[in-house]
């Protein structure tokens, strides 16, 4: 049964990387723009709607993108800049929204249930969207409905730079004509299987017995059937500093060996970064902690561009440690924490041409997944 007393907002920054580039270069407005690695072996991280008309899409090889749209402007990308704009949008939402979830670098869910009657809550969401657009200059689409699934689909229908409200009585009729690939959670393989069964729309999914879909797809099949019928009770997860991961080590004997401390710090960052990639998280804040032999504890943290890369995070951790460890006293504990996590994957080699490094990361992660996270360790150097 569809829960009708919830008001869920989904906000999505349209072609986010491209939109940020257009803010700093208005000459890019209205023309095909492609952001990603610049070599032929690079991948497309984002592309404008003008480029999409030529068949270009995210995760496509840059070589194919050049063949399809040779007249496009190709930009390497600046994750630091994109991260700053993402944080700005999140700060505006945090100031206004009672409960919000940062689902990725460019999208948020808000639960505004109980703020007002349905129309009043939608009006509030509309005004928040207008404020974000005014203060950042970024195009932003909005979906508003009774749960996260329907709101996200509504956002997709509202693009580009629009908004769409789907009241509870209209949920089923709204979903019925949509192709199955519009449903979050139906990937390429699942979509191919469903189409082989003759199922091409969400309306056709609605008419199937849920048990039948579960027998074909397992437990995810029942979830897909429920979502096709407008049923999704997934809560908006409050975004907070509790969404973090950390490691620390207490020494049996206090130490002043800086080389040892940096090796241990590097190993902790390496393991945490692997955990990020495995769980498909990105971090934008790193904290290093030092506890001295007299139990004085000190920390330093820094915002960083969203990443899950060892080399980027290790460099930041060492820099924080060098700033933090000034007293040259014996240390009994050292630790590191990644926070401000969001879902998402930064494709290997996204903004650079180091395909060798990309293949190395993939190979290392495959080895760790197969033989355990401790099977390989980075060689340490200053």
N, C-alpha and C positions, 0 to 999 in steps of 0.2 A: 504494500500500500504506500502511495506517495505521501510523504509528510508535507503538509501544506502550510505549516506555521513557521517555517524558517525563511529568512531573507539572506541570501548568499550573493555576494558580489565577486565577480572575477574581473581583474584589471590586467591588460596585456599591452605592453609597449610595442607598437607596430614597427616591424623591421628595425629593431632597436639599434643595432650597430650602425646601420645605414643612416638612421635618423640622427644619431649623434654626430656622424661625419657631416651631415648636411647642416647641422647647427654651426659648425666651424667653417664651412665652405658652402655658401648659398648657391654657388655655380653648379652644385651637384643636384639641385632640385629639378625634378621632372625628367631626368635622364637615367639610363640604366647604370646602376652602381653595384659592384660586387666586392665584398670584403672577405679576405682569407689569405692563405699562403700564396706567395707570388710565383713560385715555380710551377711547372706543369704537374708536378706530383703533389702539390698542395691541394687543400680542399676548400670549398666554399663555406664560410662561416655564416654569412648572411647576404641577402641580395634584395634589391629594391623591387617593387611591383613591376616597374618597367622592364627589369631584367627577367622577371618570371614569365613575362609574355613570350619570351624566346625559349622557354623550357628550362631555364636555370633554376636550381633549387639548392637548399642547404645540403651539405655533405657530398655534393657532386664534386668530382675532380675538377681542379682549375683548368686542366687541359680541355675537358669537355665544355666547360663554361666559356672558354675563349672561342671554341669552335661555334658554339650556339649564338654567342653575343659578342662578337669581336669589337664592336663599337662601345662597349661598356667602359666605365672608369673602374680600374682595379685598384683596391686599397689594401695594404697589408693589415691594418687594424691596430688598435691601441687599447689593450685590455685595462690598463690603468685608467684611461679616460672613461671607458664604459663603466667600470666599477664605481667611479666617483658619481656619475649620473644615476646609476642604480641606487646608491646609498642616498642620494638626494631625494629620489622618489620615495624610498622607504621611510625616510625621516618625515616627509609630509604626511604619509599614511599613518605612521605611528603617532603623530600629534593629534590626529583626528579620529581614528578608528578605535572602537572598544576592543575588538579582537581581530587580528590579522595574521596571515600566514604568508611568508615569502617563499613561494613555490620554486622560483628560479630567479636568475639575474634580472629577468624582464617581466615577471608576472607575480601577482599577489591575489590571495583570496581574503575576503572580509566577511565576517559574520555580523550583520547589523540587526539580527532578530531582537525584537522588543524595543527597538529605538522609537518606533512609531508605527502607525498602520502601514500597510503595504505601499501605498502611494507615497507616504511621507518618507519612508526609508529609501525608496527609489529616487526621490527628489534629492535627498541628502547625498546619495551616491553620485548622482549627476553633478551636483555642485562640487563634490570632491574631485571628480574627473576634470572639471573645468579649471579648478584651482591648480592641479598638477600640470595641465597643459599650459596655463598662464605662467606659472613660476619656472617651468623647465624648458618650454618651447617644444617638447616632444609630443608627437601624436600618440594617442592612447585610446584603446577600445575597451568597452565595458559590456559585460553580460550580467543580468540580474534575474535570479529565479529562486527556486526553493531548495536547491542543493548544488554542490560543486560541479557535478557532471553537466547538468543542464546549463548552468551559468557559463561554464567554459565553452560549451558548444555555441551558446548564444553570442559569446564574444567573437568566435570565429565567423559567425554570420554577420556580425556588425562591422567587421573590418572592411576597408581601412578607416581608422579614426572615427568610429561611430559607436553607438550604444544600442542595446536591445534588451527589452524587458519581456520575460516569459512568465506570466502569472500561472499559478497552480492549475486552474482549469484548462489551460492551453498546452500543458506540457506534452501530453501524448500526441496531440495533433501536430505540434511543432516538430517532434522527433520522427514521426512516421515516414515522411518522404525522404529523409536524409540518407545518403549512402553510408554503408557501414563504416567506412574509413573516417567518418566524422566523429566516431565514438572514441574517446580516450580509452586506451587499453587494448584496442584492436590494432595490432601491428600487422606487418606485411604477411607473415606466415599464417596468423589466425584469419586474416582477411581472405587469403587464398583458399583456405580450407572452407570457410563459410560460403564463398562464391562457388566452390565446387559442389556445394550442397544446394545451390540455387538461391542462396540468401544474399541479396544485394542491398536491401534497405533496412533501416531500423524498424520500420513497420512490420517487415517480415519476421524479424527477430521477436517482436512483441507477440506475434501470433503463435510462435513455437512454444511447446511446453518447456518450462525451465529445466525439468529433469532430463529431457532429451539433450539439451545443450550441455548440461553437466556431464552426461555420459560420454559425449564426444570430446569435450575440451577439459574435463575435470572440474575442480572447484572454480577456476577462473570463468568457466562457461556459465555458471549460475550467476556470478557477479556481473558478467556482460549482459545476461538476460535481464537482470534487475535494472541495470542502468538504462537499457533500451526501453524499459517500462517506466522510466523516470524515478526509480527507487535508488537512492544513494544517501545513506545516513552518515557518511564519512564526515567527521568534525573538521572544522577549521582549526588547525594546530597553532596555538599561540606562538608567535616568533619571539624568542628570548635567548638570553645568553646560556640557558640550559642546553641549547642545541649546540653541543660542542663535543670534542674528543681530546683526550690528553694522556700523557705518559709522564712518569717521574721515577727517579731512582734515588734511594737512600743508600749511602755508602757504609760498609761495615767499618771502614776507617776513613776519617775525614781527610780530604786531599786538597792540595794546591796545584796539582798537575794540570795545567791548562790544556795541554795536548790531549790528555785523557778525557777531560771534561768535554772538549769539543768533539772527540770521537763518539762519546756516549750521546751527546746532544744530536749529532748527525744521525746516529742509528735510530734514535727515537723519532726524529722527523721523518726519516725514510720509512719507518713502519707505519706511522700515522698517515703519510701521503699515500701509501699503498692501500690503507683502509679507506681513505677518501675515494680513490678510484674504484675500488671494489664495490663500494656502496653507492657510487655515482653521486658523490657530494663534491662541492667546491667550497673552499674556505676563503674568507676575506679578512681574517684577523688572526695574528699569531702572537702568542704570549710566551715569554721565557721566565722561569722562576728559579731563584737561587736562595738556598737556606744555608746560612753560615753555621759554624760550629757552636756559636753562642745562641743559636735558634732564631736570630734575626732573619726575617724572610723578606725578600724584595722581588718585585716583578716589573717587567716592562712589556708593553704590547704595541703593535703597529698594525694599522690597516694596510692590506696589500691588495693588488688586483686579484680577482677571483681566480683561483688556480687549484690544481691537485698535483703539481709537478714537484718532485724531490728537489731538483737543482735550484728552483726559484725559492722554495721554502727553507732549504738548508742555508742559503746565503743570507736570508733575512734573520734566521735564528742565530747564526754566528754573529751577525752585526749587533743584534740585541744583546747577546751575551757579552760582547766586547764593551758595550756601553754600560752594562749592568755590573760587571765584575771589575770594580775599581779599587776595592779595599784590600785585595791580596791577602785575605784571611782564608783559613781552612774552610772548605765547603763540605757539608754533610748531605745535601740533597740538591738535585738539579731536575728541572721539569720543563715541559713544553705543552702548550695547549693550542688547538685550532678552534676558533669559534666563528660566529656569524656565518654558519653553514647554510648553503642553499643546494637544492637538487639541481643536477645538470652535469653535463660532461663537456669538458673543453677538449675537442678532438686533438689528438697528438699532431703536432706540426701545424696548428691552426693558423698562426701568424708568422711562422718562420719556414725556412726551406730545408731544415735539418731532417731529412727523411731517415738518415741513418740513426739519429737520436730517437725518432718516432718508432722505428722498428725495434730498437733496443728496449724502449719502455714496454712495448707490447710483449716482447719475448720474455723480459724479466717478470712481468705480471703473470704471464702464462705459467712460467716455472714455479712461481710462488703459489699460484692457485693449485697446481698439481702436486707439489712436493712440500708445501708449507711455507709460511711467510719468512722463516729464518734460513731458507736454502741459499739465498744470495745476499751479499752485503756490498755496499759501496766502498771503493778504496778511498781512504781519507787523505786529503791534501789541504793545505792552507790556501 
